[in-house]
């Protein structure tokens, strides 16, 4: 299982990616946003964009059915077919959701899924594609905290983690997958594996991995690795 924790690289990236996009969104909504209807409420310092809301520049794309900017409260909300995209240095990050909310004062936010759908975050690099699905995603920059819950699925090209809830604390580097017997499936050049437990904990700073609460699973080694020496190491 030594290589298993490499799969959780995306867990380290996801909160940064999501919160960075949201912070930039708070500034972008004050730019040249296109929409069918634009309402300005001077007394409350609000701007609301309704219908085919769209913003795009060389790095960002933002679209939604509605966008609301409350400048006094420093809160920003996108709703209805929300799409966010950021491309830079041969990497692309996209987010699809039913609603996205960001409070700049508290530096917290969340994305919730549309009916019968899930929040979807995709991080694409030249080497891999990382995908996160969940019913709701929450983050707090000040607390360095990230949470995804509700039918969570985290995957790359060769690995998949399923759980009801995952959390990541950037300050401590601790990732946890809990509830409804989290399971991780995958394969690499050494073979394929599966692991199920009540809780999975990864320390992304040390690379230490723990599976607690009736862990069980299997590891199938590639035929050319089925040597007595490797079988002995596996047992150890």
C-alpha positions in Angstrom: 0.0 0.0 0.0 3.0 2.3 -0.2 1.8 4.0 -3.3 -1.7 4.4 -2.2 -1.2 7.8 -0.5 0.1 9.2 -3.9 -3.5 9.0 -5.0 -4.5 11.6 -2.4 -2.4 14.3 -4.1 -5.7 15.7 -5.4 -7.0 16.0 -1.9 -4.2 18.4 -1.2 -4.9 20.3 -4.4 -8.7 20.4 -4.2 -9.2 22.9 -1.4 -6.6 25.3 -2.8 -8.1 25.0 -6.3 -11.7 25.6 -5.1 -11.0 28.4 -2.7 -8.6 30.2 -5.2 -11.3 30.1 -7.8 -13.9 31.5 -5.4 -11.6 34.3 -4.2 -11.0 35.3 -7.8 -14.8 35.1 -8.4 -15.4 37.8 -5.8 -13.4 40.2 -7.9 -14.5 39.0 -11.3 -18.2 39.7 -10.6 -17.3 43.4 -10.5 -16.0 43.2 -14.1 -17.7 42.9 -17.5 -20.4 40.4 -16.7 -22.9 39.7 -19.5 -26.5 38.7 -18.8 -30.0 39.2 -20.1 -30.9 41.4 -17.2 -28.8 43.6 -14.8 -30.3 45.1 -11.6 -28.5 47.6 -9.4 -29.8 48.3 -5.9 -27.8 51.4 -4.8 -29.2 51.5 -1.3 -28.1 48.0 -0.4 -25.0 48.1 -2.7 -26.2 45.0 -4.6 -25.9 43.9 -8.2 -27.9 41.1 -9.6 -27.4 39.5 -13.0 -30.2 37.3 -14.4 -30.4 35.0 -17.4 -27.4 33.7 -19.4 -24.9 35.1 -17.0 -21.4 34.9 -18.5 -17.9 36.1 -17.9 -14.7 35.1 -19.7 -11.1 36.2 -20.1 -7.9 34.5 -21.0 -7.8 32.5 -17.7 -11.4 32.3 -16.5 -14.8 31.3 -17.6 -17.9 31.7 -15.4 -21.5 31.0 -16.3 -24.8 30.6 -14.4 -28.5 31.4 -14.6 -28.1 34.1 -11.9 -25.4 35.9 -10.0 -25.8 38.1 -7.0 -23.1 40.4 -5.5 -23.7 42.0 -2.1 -20.8 44.5 -1.8 -21.6 45.6 1.8 -21.7 42.0 3.1 -19.0 41.0 0.6 -20.9 37.9 -0.3 -21.2 36.5 -3.8 -23.6 33.8 -5.1 -24.1 32.0 -8.4 -27.1 29.8 -9.0 -28.6 27.6 -11.7 -26.2 25.6 -14.0 -23.1 27.0 -12.4 -19.9 26.5 -14.3 -16.4 27.8 -13.3 -13.2 27.2 -15.2 -9.6 28.3 -14.7 -6.8 27.4 -17.1 -3.2 28.1 -16.4 0.2 26.5 -17.1 -1.2 23.5 -19.0 -3.7 22.7 -16.2 -7.4 23.3 -16.2 -9.8 23.3 -13.2 -13.5 23.2 -13.7 -16.5 23.2 -11.3 -20.1 22.4 -12.0 -22.8 22.9 -9.4 -26.3 24.0 -8.8 -25.3 26.8 -6.5 -22.0 28.4 -5.3 -21.7 30.8 -2.4 -18.7 32.7 -1.1 -18.4 35.0 1.9 -15.3 37.1 1.5 -15.3 38.5 5.0 -15.3 35.1 6.6 -13.3 33.6 3.8 -15.7 30.6 3.6 -17.9 29.1 0.9 -19.7 26.1 -0.4 -21.0 24.5 -3.6 -24.2 22.4 -3.6 -25.5 20.1 -6.3 -28.5 20.7 -8.6 -31.4 18.3 -8.2 -30.5 14.8 -9.2 -26.9 15.8 -9.9 -23.6 16.2 -8.0 -21.0 18.9 -7.6 -18.2 18.1 -9.9 -14.7 19.4 -9.7 -12.2 18.2 -12.4 -8.5 19.0 -12.3 -6.7 18.2 -15.5 -2.9 18.1 -15.9 -0.8 16.8 -18.8 -0.2 13.6 -16.6 -3.6 12.9 -15.1 -7.2 13.8 -14.6 -8.5 14.1 -11.1 -12.3 14.2 -10.5 -14.3 14.9 -7.3 -18.0 14.2 -7.1 -20.1 15.1 -4.0 -23.5 16.4 -3.0 -21.9 19.4 -1.2 -18.4 20.8 -1.0 -17.5 23.3 1.8 -14.2 25.1 2.5 -12.7 27.6 4.9 -9.5 29.2 3.9 -8.8 30.7 7.4 -9.3 27.4 9.0 -7.5 25.6 6.1 -10.4 23.2 6.0 -12.1 21.4 3.1 -15.1 19.0 3.3 -17.0 17.0 0.7 -20.1 15.0 1.7 -22.9 13.0 0.2 -22.0 10.1 -2.2 -18.4 11.3 -2.5 -16.2 9.8 -5.2 -12.6 10.9 -5.8 -10.8 9.4 -8.8 -7.9 9.6 -11.1 -7.1 7.5 -14.1 -6.4 4.4 -12.1 -7.8 4.9 -8.6 -11.2 5.5 -7.1 -12.2 6.3 -3.5 -15.8 6.2 -2.4 -17.1 7.5 0.9 -20.1 9.4 2.4 -17.8 12.2 3.7 -14.2 13.3 3.3 -12.4 16.1 5.1 -8.9 17.6 4.6 -7.1 19.9 7.0 -4.3 21.7 5.2 -2.6 22.9 8.4 -2.1 19.4 9.7 -2.1 17.6 6.4 -4.6 15.1 7.6 -7.2 13.6 5.2 -10.0 11.5 6.5 -12.6 9.4 4.6 -15.5 8.3 6.9 -19.1 7.0 6.9 -20.7 4.1 5.1 -17.5 2.0 4.9 -15.2 4.0 2.6 -13.6 1.9 -0.1 -10.7 2.6 -2.4 -10.0 0.7 -5.6 -7.1 1.0 -8.0 -4.3 -0.5 -10.0 -0.7 0.3 -10.9 2.3 -1.5 -12.5 2.5 -3.7 -9.5 -1.1 -5.0 -9.7 -4.6 -4.1 -8.5 -6.0 -3.6 -5.0 -9.1 -2.8 -3.0 -9.4 -1.7 0.6 -12.5 -1.1 2.8 -12.7 0.2 6.4 -14.8 2.3 8.7 -12.3 5.1 8.4 -9.2 5.9 6.3 -6.7 8.5 7.4 -3.8 9.9 5.3 -1.1 12.2 6.6 -0.1 14.0 3.4 2.9 15.5 5.1 4.4 12.2 6.3 2.8 9.8 3.8 1.4 7.7 6.7 -1.8 5.8 5.9 -4.2 4.2 8.3 -7.3 2.1 7.8 -9.3 1.6 11.0 -12.5 -0.3 11.9 -12.6 -3.8 10.5 -10.3 -3.1 7.5 -10.4 -5.7 4.7 -9.5 -6.0 1.1 -7.2 -7.6 -1.4 -4.1 -7.0 -3.5 -3.4 -8.8 -6.7 0.1 -8.7 -8.0 1.1 -8.7 -11.6 2.3 -12.2 -12.8 5.9 -11.2 -13.3 6.0 -10.0 -9.6 4.6 -13.2 -8.2 7.9 -14.3 -6.7 8.5 -15.9 -3.3 10.5 -12.8 -2.2 7.7 -10.4 -3.1 5.0 -12.6 -1.5 7.1 -12.6 1.7 7.3 -8.8 1.6 3.5 -8.6 1.1 2.9 -10.7 4.2 5.2 -8.4 6.2 
